[in-house]
Amino acid sequence: MSSPPTPSSAWDAASFPNAIQAKSRNFACACSPAAPIASIETRLRFKRLSGREIENYLGSLEWRGKAGGYAIQGIAGAFVVKLVGSYTGVVGLPLLETMALLDGLGYPAHIFWSGQA
């Protein structure tokens, strides 16, 4: 699945709150390192934003360079009402699911964490 468009101006970013507030967004990710495809779906719901919240968010410039005009790990995380699924999948890579997929394929990546492998 492709990422949401990245806004190129404050005008574009201004559509972000109206597009997502009080609505659910679905994220899907398919992982397949030469094996069966694993599909991960995440649902994200944002609160309804006030005019002041929208204005301040746009003024923060945090939306710059962000797919969809926000980063859940930043200020926009304060607008999240509910997340069902993979937080890391919304950020970029569903880590839990990716690690499980690699482990299932015989590549237990966690053995490298201690530096003893």
N, C-alpha and C positions, 0 to 999 in steps of 0.2 A: 504494500500500500504506500502511496506517495504521501509526503508530509503536506500539511496545510501550507498555503502560500505565505511567504515572508513579506510583511508590509514594507514598502519602500519610503513611506512618508507618514507623518502624524495623521494626515487625512485618511490614509489606508488603515492605520492602526486604530483610528477612532471607530471603525466598523467592528473591531474585535469585541468590545463589550456587548454591543447590540446583538452580535451574532451568537455569542455563547451564554450570556447571562440567563439564568433560570431555565436552561435547556441542558439536555444530556448530549455529550459528545462521545462518539465511539472511536476507539483506536484499535487497529488490528495490526498484528505483526506475524509474519510467517518466517520461520527459521528452518533451514534445511541444508546442513552440511553433508551433502551426498547421502541423505537418509530420508525416511518419511518426514513429511512436512509437519511441523508443530505450529498450530495456530493459537495465538493468544489474543483475546479480546478484552478490552478495558473500557468501562463506562465512567465518564467524568461529568459531574454536574456543578455548575457555577451558580452563585447567588445572583439575585437581581442587584445591579449596581446603581448607586445614586449618581447624579450629575457630578457631584464633587469628587466621588471616587474615580469616575472616568477621567475627569480633568486632571486629577493628581497622578493617576496611573500614566496617562499620556505624557505629563510633564516629567515623570521619572526617566523617560527614554529607555526603560528596561525592555520595551517591546522591540527595539531595534535588533535586527538580525535574528529574530525568533520566529520559527515556523508558527503560524497562527497568531502571531503578535504577542505571545506570552511564554513564560517559562514557569511551570508549576513549582519549581524549586526556588522561585524568586517571589516578588511581591504578589504576583497573581495567585500564588498558593493561598493567600489570605482570602481569596474569593471562592475557594473550593468548598462546596457543601458536602459532596459525597464522591467517593472514588471506589469503584468495584472492579478489581482486577489488579493489574501490575503497575505500581507507581513508577518503577524504573522503566517500564515500557512507555509510559507517557514522556518521561525524561529523554529517552532515546533507545535504550536496549533493555529488554526484559531479562534481567540478570538471573533471577531464580530459574526461570524456564530455560534459558540458554545453558546454564550450568547443568541442569537436569538432563537436557538433550545431549550435551557433550559427555556426561558421565554414562548415560545409556549407550553411547556409541563406543565406550571404552577409553575415553579421554578424560579422566578425572582431574580436571584443572586445579582443584583445590589442593592437590599434593604439592603444588609449587608455591603456595602461600607462605610456608614457613622457611623457604629457602634451603630446605634439606633434601630436595629431590635430586 
